[in-house]
């Protein structure tokens, strides 16, 4: 299983990490490492995430990591990490657009 990170997902990881680093740089590094570890778990079971409720599209799923939603698309032997969002934020459709 191959994992591809969208530009948006990478930008979100950087933004969240920078925010955490303002108070605690080592916690920010640990958080980033933990996100990547969580995503790696999807290789063995890409269906482990739930279908994103706002979309109800079986191939677009999410896993909850702390206060964040890691949203991804599963396509055969490929996982595309679309975005990372606070669970408090509404998911804009443009974040999961097929051109992401």
The first five atom37 places (N, CA, C, CB, O) and aatype in JSON, in Angstrom:
{
  "aatype": [20, 20, 20, 20, 20, 20, 20, 20, 20, 20, 20, 20, 20, 20, 20, 20, 20, 20, 20, 20, 20, 20, 20, 20, 20, 20, 20, 20, 20, 20, 20, 20, 20, 20, 20, 20, 20, 20, 20, 20, 20, 20, 20, 20, 20, 20, 20, 20, 20, 20, 20, 20, 20, 20, 20, 20, 20, 20, 20, 20, 20, 20, 20, 20, 20, 20, 20, 20, 20, 20, 20, 20, 20, 20, 20, 20, 20, 20, 20, 20, 20, 20, 20, 20, 20, 20, 20, 20, 20, 20, 20, 20, 20, 20, 20, 20, 20, 20, 20, 20],
  "atom_mask": [
    [1, 1, 1, 1, 1],
    [1, 1, 1, 1, 1],
    [1, 1, 1, 1, 1],
    [1, 1, 1, 1, 1],
    [1, 1, 1, 1, 1],
    [1, 1, 1, 1, 1],
    [1, 1, 1, 1, 1],
    [1, 1, 1, 1, 1],
    [1, 1, 1, 1, 1],
    [1, 1, 1, 1, 1],
    [1, 1, 1, 1, 1],
    [1, 1, 1, 1, 1],
    [1, 1, 1, 1, 1],
    [1, 1, 1, 1, 1],
    [1, 1, 1, 1, 1],
    [1, 1, 1, 1, 1],
    [1, 1, 1, 1, 1],
    [1, 1, 1, 1, 1],
    [1, 1, 1, 1, 1],
    [1, 1, 1, 1, 1],
    [1, 1, 1, 1, 1],
    [1, 1, 1, 1, 1],
    [1, 1, 1, 1, 1],
    [1, 1, 1, 1, 1],
    [1, 1, 1, 1, 1],
    [1, 1, 1, 1, 1],
    [1, 1, 1, 1, 1],
    [1, 1, 1, 1, 1],
    [1, 1, 1, 1, 1],
    [1, 1, 1, 1, 1],
    [1, 1, 1, 1, 1],
    [1, 1, 1, 1, 1],
    [1, 1, 1, 1, 1],
    [1, 1, 1, 1, 1],
    [1, 1, 1, 1, 1],
    [1, 1, 1, 1, 1],
    [1, 1, 1, 1, 1],
    [1, 1, 1, 1, 1],
    [1, 1, 1, 1, 1],
    [1, 1, 1, 1, 1],
    [1, 1, 1, 1, 1],
    [1, 1, 1, 1, 1],
    [1, 1, 1, 1, 1],
    [1, 1, 1, 1, 1],
    [1, 1, 1, 1, 1],
    [1, 1, 1, 1, 1],
    [1, 1, 1, 1, 1],
    [1, 1, 1, 1, 1],
    [1, 1, 1, 1, 1],
    [1, 1, 1, 1, 1],
    [1, 1, 1, 1, 1],
    [1, 1, 1, 1, 1],
    [1, 1, 1, 1, 1],
    [1, 1, 1, 1, 1],
    [1, 1, 1, 1, 1],
    [1, 1, 1, 1, 1],
    [1, 1, 1, 1, 1],
    [1, 1, 1, 1, 1],
    [1, 1, 1, 1, 1],
    [1, 1, 1, 1, 1],
    [1, 1, 1, 1, 1],
    [1, 1, 1, 1, 1],
    [1, 1, 1, 1, 1],
    [1, 1, 1, 1, 1],
    [1, 1, 1, 1, 1],
    [1, 1, 1, 1, 1],
    [1, 1, 1, 1, 1],
    [1, 1, 1, 1, 1],
    [1, 1, 1, 1, 1],
    [1, 1, 1, 1, 1],
    [1, 1, 1, 1, 1],
    [1, 1, 1, 1, 1],
    [1, 1, 1, 1, 1],
    [1, 1, 1, 1, 1],
    [1, 1, 1, 1, 1],
    [1, 1, 1, 1, 1],
    [1, 1, 1, 1, 1],
    [1, 1, 1, 1, 1],
    [1, 1, 1, 1, 1],
    [1, 1, 1, 1, 1],
    [1, 1, 1, 1, 1],
    [1, 1, 1, 1, 1],
    [1, 1, 1, 1, 1],
    [1, 1, 1, 1, 1],
    [1, 1, 1, 1, 1],
    [1, 1, 1, 1, 1],
    [1, 1, 1, 1, 1],
    [1, 1, 1, 1, 1],
    [1, 1, 1, 1, 1],
    [1, 1, 1, 1, 1],
    [1, 1, 1, 1, 1],
    [1, 1, 1, 1, 1],
    [1, 1, 1, 1, 1],
    [1, 1, 1, 1, 1],
    [1, 1, 1, 1, 1],
    [1, 1, 1, 1, 1],
    [1, 1, 1, 1, 1],
    [1, 1, 1, 1, 1],
    [1, 1, 1, 1, 1],
    [1, 1, 1, 1, 1]
  ],
  "atom_positions": [
    [[0.85, -1.17, 0.0], [0.0, 0.0, 0.0], [0.9, 1.24, 0.0], [-0.97, 0.0, 1.23], [1.79, 1.38, 0.84]],
    [[0.65, 2.1, -0.93], [1.42, 3.34, -1.06], [0.62, 4.5, -0.45], [1.76, 3.63, -2.55], [-0.6, 4.57, -0.61]],
    [[1.31, 5.41, 0.22], [0.67, 6.57, 0.83], [1.19, 7.82, 0.13], [0.94, 6.63, 2.36], [2.39, 8.02, -0.02]],
    [[0.26, 8.66, -0.29], [0.59, 9.95, -0.9], [-0.05, 11.04, -0.05], [0.11, 10.04, -2.4], [-1.22, 10.95, 0.32]],
    [[0.72, 12.06, 0.27], [0.22, 13.2, 1.04], [-0.09, 14.33, 0.07], [1.24, 13.65, 2.13], [0.78, 14.73, -0.71]],
    [[-1.3, 14.87, 0.12], [-1.63, 16.03, -0.71], [-0.88, 17.25, -0.15], [-3.18, 16.28, -0.73], [-0.48, 17.28, 1.01]],
    [[-0.72, 18.23, -1.0], [-0.08, 19.47, -0.58], [-0.87, 20.1, 0.57], [0.03, 20.46, -1.77], [-0.28, 20.61, 1.52]],
    [[-2.18, 20.07, 0.48], [-3.02, 20.63, 1.53], [-2.76, 19.93, 2.87], [-4.5, 20.51, 1.15], [-2.65, 20.6, 3.9]],
    [[-2.67, 18.61, 2.87], [-2.44, 17.87, 4.11], [-1.09, 18.24, 4.71], [-2.5, 16.36, 3.86], [-0.98, 18.43, 5.93]],
    [[-0.07, 18.35, 3.88], [1.25, 18.74, 4.37], [1.21, 20.15, 4.95], [2.3, 18.66, 3.23], [1.8, 20.41, 6.0]],
    [[0.52, 21.07, 4.27], [0.4, 22.44, 4.78], [-0.31, 22.45, 6.13], [-0.36, 23.32, 3.77], [0.09, 23.18, 7.03]],
    [[-1.36, 21.67, 6.26], [-2.11, 21.62, 7.54], [-1.22, 21.07, 8.66], [-3.38, 20.74, 7.39], [-1.24, 21.59, 9.78]],
    [[-0.45, 20.03, 8.36], [0.45, 19.47, 9.37], [1.44, 20.54, 9.82], [1.21, 18.23, 8.8], [1.7, 20.69, 11.01]],
    [[1.99, 21.28, 8.88], [2.95, 22.34, 9.21], [2.29, 23.43, 10.06], [3.53, 22.96, 7.93], [2.87, 23.88, 11.05]],
    [[1.08, 23.86, 9.68], [0.37, 24.9, 10.43], [0.1, 24.46, 11.87], [-0.94, 25.25, 9.73], [0.33, 25.22, 12.81]],
    [[-0.39, 23.25, 12.03], [-0.71, 22.74, 13.36], [0.57, 22.59, 14.18], [-1.46, 21.39, 13.27], [0.6, 22.95, 15.35]],
    [[1.6, 22.06, 13.56], [2.88, 21.89, 14.24], [3.45, 23.23, 14.69], [3.88, 21.17, 13.33], [3.95, 23.35, 15.81]],
    [[3.38, 24.23, 13.82], [3.87, 25.57, 14.18], [3.09, 26.14, 15.37], [3.75, 26.52, 12.99], [3.67, 26.76, 16.25]],
    [[1.8, 25.91, 15.37], [0.96, 26.39, 16.47], [1.36, 25.72, 17.79], [-0.53, 26.12, 16.18], [1.52, 26.39, 18.81]],
    [[1.54, 24.41, 17.75], [1.94, 23.68, 18.95], [3.34, 24.13, 19.39], [1.92, 22.16, 18.7], [3.59, 24.28, 20.59]],
    [[4.22, 24.34, 18.44], [5.61, 24.7, 18.73], [5.73, 26.06, 19.42], [6.42, 24.71, 17.45], [6.72, 26.32, 20.11]],
    [[4.76, 26.93, 19.23], [4.78, 28.22, 19.92], [4.89, 28.03, 21.42], [3.54, 29.04, 19.58], [5.55, 28.82, 22.11]],
    [[4.24, 27.0, 21.94], [4.28, 26.72, 23.38], [5.29, 25.63, 23.73], [2.91, 26.31, 23.86], [5.91, 25.67, 24.8]],
    [[5.46, 24.66, 22.83], [6.29, 23.51, 23.19], [6.85, 22.86, 21.92], [5.47, 22.48, 24.02], [6.19, 21.99, 21.34]],
    [[8.04, 23.25, 21.48], [8.63, 22.7, 20.24], [8.79, 21.18, 20.25], [9.96, 23.33, 20.01], [8.57, 20.53, 19.22]],
    [[9.16, 20.61, 21.38], [9.34, 19.16, 21.4], [8.0, 18.44, 21.27], [10.06, 18.72, 22.69], [7.92, 17.36, 20.68]],
    [[6.95, 19.02, 21.84], [5.61, 18.43, 21.69], [5.16, 18.49, 20.24], [4.58, 19.15, 22.6], [4.49, 17.58, 19.75]],
    [[5.52, 19.56, 19.55], [5.16, 19.68, 18.13], [5.83, 18.58, 17.32], [5.58, 21.07, 17.58], [5.18, 17.94, 16.49]],
    [[7.1, 18.35, 17.56], [7.82, 17.27, 16.85], [7.21, 15.92, 17.16], [9.31, 17.27, 17.24], [7.04, 15.09, 16.26]],
    [[6.87, 15.69, 18.41], [6.26, 14.42, 18.81], [4.9, 14.25, 18.14], [6.11, 14.34, 20.35], [4.55, 13.16, 17.69]],
    [[4.13, 15.34, 18.07], [2.81, 15.29, 17.43], [2.93, 14.9, 15.96], [2.09, 16.64, 17.57], [2.2, 14.04, 15.48]],
    [[3.86, 15.54, 15.24], [4.06, 15.23, 13.82], [4.44, 13.77, 13.65], [5.14, 16.14, 13.2], [3.88, 13.07, 12.8]],
    [[5.39, 13.3, 14.45], [5.8, 11.88, 14.37], [4.61, 10.96, 14.6], [6.91, 11.57, 15.39], [4.44, 9.96, 13.91]],
    [[3.78, 11.31, 15.58], [2.62, 10.48, 15.91], [1.59, 10.46, 14.78], [1.97, 10.98, 17.19], [0.96, 9.43, 14.53]],
    [[1.41, 11.58, 14.1], [0.49, 11.62, 12.95], [0.97, 10.66, 11.88], [0.37, 13.07, 12.38], [0.18, 9.89, 11.34]],
    [[2.27, 10.72, 11.56], [2.8, 9.83, 10.53], [2.69, 8.36, 10.95], [4.26, 10.18, 10.24], [2.42, 7.5, 10.11]],
    [[2.9, 8.07, 12.23], [2.74, 6.7, 12.72], [1.3, 6.23, 12.57], [3.19, 6.59, 14.18], [1.04, 5.1, 12.17]],
    [[0.37, 7.11, 12.91], [-1.06, 6.76, 12.8], [-1.44, 6.46, 11.35], [-1.95, 7.92, 13.36], [-2.16, 5.5, 11.07]],
    [[-0.95, 7.29, 10.44], [-1.25, 7.09, 9.02], [-0.61, 5.79, 8.52], [-0.74, 8.28, 8.18], [-1.22, 5.07, 7.72]],
    [[0.58, 5.47, 8.99], [1.23, 4.22, 8.58], [0.39, 3.01, 8.96], [2.62, 4.11, 9.22], [0.42, 1.99, 8.27]],
    [[-0.36, 3.1, 10.05], [-1.23, 2.0, 10.47], [-2.29, 1.69, 9.42], [-1.89, 2.33, 11.81], [-2.78, 0.57, 9.34]],
    [[-2.64, 2.69, 8.63], [-3.67, 2.49, 7.6], [-3.21, 1.52, 6.51], [-4.05, 3.82, 6.97], [-4.04, 0.92, 5.83]],
    [[-1.9, 1.38, 6.34], [-1.4, 0.46, 5.31], [-1.94, -0.95, 5.51], [0.14, 0.43, 5.32], [-2.29, -1.62, 4.54]],
    [[-2.01, -1.39, 6.74], [-2.48, -2.73, 7.05], [-3.99, -2.87, 7.02], [-1.98, -3.14, 8.38], [-4.52, -3.97, 6.83]],
    [[-4.69, -1.76, 7.21], [-6.15, -1.81, 7.26], [-6.72, -0.46, 6.84], [-6.64, -2.2, 8.68], [-7.13, 0.33, 7.7]],
    [[-6.76, -0.18, 5.55], [-7.22, 1.13, 5.09], [-8.7, 1.4, 5.37], [-6.98, 1.26, 3.61], [-9.14, 2.55, 5.3]],
    [[-9.45, 0.37, 5.7], [-10.88, 0.55, 6.0], [-11.11, 0.86, 7.48], [-11.67, -0.7, 5.61], [-12.26, 0.99, 7.9]],
    [[-10.04, 0.98, 8.27], [-10.22, 1.19, 9.71], [-10.87, 2.54, 10.04], [-8.88, 1.08, 10.41], [-11.51, 2.68, 11.08]],
    [[-10.7, 3.51, 9.17], [-11.33, 4.81, 9.39], [-12.81, 4.75, 9.04], [-10.64, 5.89, 8.57], [-13.26, 3.9, 8.27]],
    [[-13.55, 5.67, 9.62], [-14.98, 5.71, 9.3], [-15.19, 6.56, 8.05], [-15.8, 6.29, 10.49], [-14.36, 7.4, 7.7]],
    [[-16.3, 6.34, 7.39], [-16.69, 7.16, 6.24], [-16.95, 8.58, 6.77], [-17.96, 6.58, 5.5], [-17.6, 8.75, 7.8]],
    [[-16.44, 9.58, 6.06], [-16.62, 10.97, 6.49], [-18.12, 11.29, 6.46], [-15.81, 11.97, 5.56], [-18.75, 11.22, 5.41]],
    [[-18.69, 11.64, 7.62], [-20.15, 11.83, 7.69], [-20.7, 12.89, 6.75], [-20.52, 12.19, 9.09], [-21.79, 12.73, 6.21]],
    [[-19.95, 13.98, 6.54], [-20.46, 15.04, 5.69], [-20.59, 14.62, 4.23], [-19.56, 16.24, 5.78], [-21.37, 15.2, 3.48]],
    [[-19.83, 13.61, 3.83], [-19.77, 13.23, 2.43], [-20.52, 11.93, 2.13], [-18.35, 13.09, 1.99], [-21.17, 11.81, 1.09]],
    [[-20.41, 10.97, 3.04], [-21.0, 9.65, 2.86], [-20.53, 8.98, 1.57], [-22.51, 9.75, 2.87], [-21.32, 8.37, 0.85]],
    [[-19.23, 9.12, 1.29], [-18.6, 8.48, 0.13], [-17.67, 7.38, 0.68], [-17.79, 9.54, -0.77], [-16.72, 7.7, 1.4]],
    [[-17.94, 6.11, 0.36], [-17.18, 5.02, 0.97], [-15.65, 5.09, 0.79], [-17.65, 3.74, 0.4], [-14.92, 4.59, 1.64]],
    [[-15.18, 5.7, -0.25], [-13.73, 5.75, -0.47], [-13.05, 6.91, 0.27], [-13.43, 5.88, -1.95], [-11.83, 6.96, 0.33]],
    [[-13.83, 7.83, 0.84], [-13.26, 8.94, 1.6], [-13.57, 8.71, 3.07], [-13.82, 10.32, 1.11], [-14.72, 8.73, 3.5]],
    [[-12.5, 8.49, 3.84], [-12.63, 8.07, 5.22], [-11.82, 8.99, 6.12], [-12.19, 6.61, 5.4], [-11.08, 9.85, 5.65]],
    [[-11.96, 8.8, 7.42], [-11.19, 9.58, 8.37], [-10.85, 8.75, 9.58], [-11.96, 10.84, 8.78], [-11.57, 7.84, 9.98]],
    [[-9.71, 9.1, 10.16], [-9.36, 8.56, 11.46], [-9.22, 9.76, 12.39], [-8.03, 7.69, 11.41], [-8.76, 10.83, 11.99]],
    [[-9.6, 9.56, 13.62], [-9.52, 10.62, 14.61], [-8.2, 10.45, 15.35], [-10.75, 10.58, 15.6], [-7.85, 9.36, 15.8]],
    [[-7.48, 11.56, 15.47], [-6.21, 11.56, 16.18], [-6.21, 12.76, 17.12], [-4.99, 11.61, 15.18], [-5.99, 13.89, 16.7]],
    [[-6.46, 12.5, 18.39], [-6.58, 13.59, 19.35], [-7.74, 14.48, 18.96], [-5.27, 14.41, 19.43], [-8.88, 14.03, 18.86]],
    [[-7.45, 15.76, 18.75], [-8.48, 16.73, 18.37], [-8.57, 16.92, 16.86], [-8.22, 18.06, 19.03], [-9.16, 17.89, 16.39]],
    [[-7.98, 16.01, 16.11], [-7.88, 16.19, 14.65], [-8.47, 15.02, 13.89], [-6.43, 16.37, 14.25], [-8.52, 13.89, 14.37]],
    [[-8.93, 15.35, 12.7], [-9.44, 14.36, 11.75], [-8.41, 14.24, 10.63], [-10.87, 14.77, 11.18], [-8.06, 15.24, 10.0]],
    [[-7.93, 13.05, 10.39], [-7.03, 12.79, 9.26], [-7.91, 12.18, 8.18], [-5.81, 11.83, 9.66], [-8.39, 11.05, 8.31]],
    [[-8.12, 12.94, 7.13], [-9.07, 12.55, 6.09], [-8.3, 12.03, 4.88], [-10.0, 13.74, 5.69], [-7.37, 12.67, 4.4]],
    [[-8.71, 10.86, 4.4], [-7.98, 10.21, 3.32], [-8.93, 9.54, 2.33], [-7.0, 9.19, 3.87], [-10.1, 9.28, 2.63]],
    [[-8.4, 9.27, 1.16], [-9.14, 8.53, 0.13], [-8.39, 7.23, -0.12], [-9.29, 9.37, -1.2], [-7.17, 7.22, -0.25]],
    [[-9.14, 6.14, -0.18], [-8.56, 4.81, -0.45], [-8.91, 4.4, -1.86], [-9.07, 3.75, 0.58], [-10.08, 4.31, -2.23]],
    [[-7.88, 4.15, -2.66], [-8.06, 3.71, -4.04], [-7.17, 2.5, -4.27], [-7.72, 4.86, -5.06], [-5.96, 2.64, -4.42]],
    [[-7.74, 1.34, -4.3], [-7.03, 0.08, -4.51], [-5.79, 0.0, -3.63], [-6.65, -0.09, -5.98], [-5.93, -0.16, -2.41]],
    [[-4.59, 0.1, -4.17], [-3.36, -0.03, -3.37], [-2.74, 1.34, -3.06], [-2.35, -0.91, -4.1], [-1.53, 1.47, -2.93]],
    [[-3.61, 2.34, -2.96], [-3.15, 3.71, -2.76], [-4.0, 4.41, -1.7], [-3.21, 4.49, -4.09], [-5.23, 4.32, -1.7]],
    [[-3.32, 5.09, -0.79], [-3.99, 5.95, 0.19], [-3.54, 7.37, -0.08], [-3.66, 5.52, 1.67], [-2.34, 7.65, -0.15]],
    [[-4.49, 8.27, -0.24], [-4.18, 9.67, -0.45], [-4.66, 10.43, 0.78], [-4.84, 10.22, -1.77], [-5.85, 10.48, 1.06]],
    [[-3.7, 11.01, 1.51], [-4.05, 11.8, 2.68], [-4.48, 13.17, 2.16], [-2.85, 11.9, 3.71], [-3.67, 13.92, 1.62]],
    [[-5.76, 13.49, 2.32], [-6.33, 14.69, 1.72], [-6.14, 15.93, 2.58], [-7.79, 14.48, 1.47], [-5.76, 16.99, 2.08]],
    [[-6.4, 15.8, 3.88], [-6.28, 16.95, 4.77], [-6.26, 16.49, 6.22], [-7.43, 17.96, 4.53], [-6.59, 15.35, 6.53]],
    [[-5.88, 17.4, 7.07], [-5.94, 17.2, 8.52], [-6.66, 18.42, 9.07], [-4.48, 17.01, 9.17], [-6.25, 19.56, 8.81]],
    [[-7.72, 18.19, 9.82], [-8.55, 19.3, 10.32], [-8.89, 19.08, 11.78], [-9.84, 19.46, 9.48], [-8.95, 17.95, 12.26]],
    [[-9.12, 20.17, 12.47], [-9.65, 20.08, 13.81], [-11.04, 19.43, 13.73], [-9.72, 21.49, 14.5], [-11.79, 19.69, 12.79]],
    [[-11.36, 18.61, 14.7], [-12.67, 17.97, 14.66], [-13.79, 18.99, 14.87], [-12.76, 16.88, 15.73], [-14.96, 18.68, 14.65]],
    [[-13.43, 20.2, 15.28], [-14.44, 21.26, 15.47], [-14.77, 22.0, 14.17], [-13.95, 22.25, 16.51], [-15.77, 22.72, 14.11]],
    [[-13.95, 21.82, 13.15], [-14.15, 22.54, 11.9], [-15.04, 21.77, 10.94], [-12.81, 22.84, 11.23], [-14.98, 20.54, 10.87]],
    [[-15.85, 22.5, 10.22], [-16.64, 21.9, 9.16], [-15.69, 21.61, 8.0], [-17.84, 22.84, 8.71], [-14.81, 22.41, 7.69]],
    [[-15.88, 20.48, 7.36], [-15.02, 20.08, 6.26], [-15.46, 20.73, 4.97], [-15.01, 18.55, 6.12], [-16.54, 20.41, 4.46]],
    [[-14.66, 21.65, 4.4], [-15.02, 22.21, 3.1], [-14.84, 21.17, 2.0], [-14.15, 23.46, 2.79], [-13.85, 20.43, 1.99]],
    [[-15.78, 21.1, 1.1], [-15.73, 20.12, 0.01], [-14.45, 20.27, -0.8], [-16.95, 20.27, -0.9], [-13.9, 19.28, -1.28]],
    [[-13.95, 21.5, -0.95], [-12.73, 21.71, -1.74], [-11.54, 20.97, -1.14], [-12.4, 23.21, -1.84], [-10.59, 20.66, -1.85]],
    [[-11.57, 20.68, 0.17], [-10.47, 19.95, 0.81], [-10.38, 18.49, 0.38], [-10.62, 20.02, 2.31], [-9.34, 17.86, 0.52]],
    [[-11.46, 17.96, -0.15], [-11.47, 16.55, -0.57], [-11.77, 16.42, -2.05], [-12.49, 15.76, 0.23], [-12.05, 15.32, -2.53]],
    [[-11.71, 17.51, -2.77], [-11.92, 17.5, -4.21], [-10.92, 16.55, -4.85], [-11.79, 18.92, -4.8], [-9.79, 16.43, -4.37]],
    [[-11.3, 15.89, -5.91], [-10.43, 14.91, -6.57], [-9.16, 15.53, -7.12], [-11.17, 14.23, -7.68], [-8.22, 14.8, -7.43]],
    [[-9.1, 16.85, -7.26], [-7.89, 17.5, -7.76], [-6.94, 17.9, -6.64], [-8.25, 18.72, -8.56], [-5.93, 18.54, -6.91]],
    [[-7.25, 17.53, -5.39], [-6.42, 17.9, -4.25], [-5.05, 17.3, -4.33], [-7.06, 17.49, -2.96], [-4.22, 17.52, -3.45]]
  ]
}
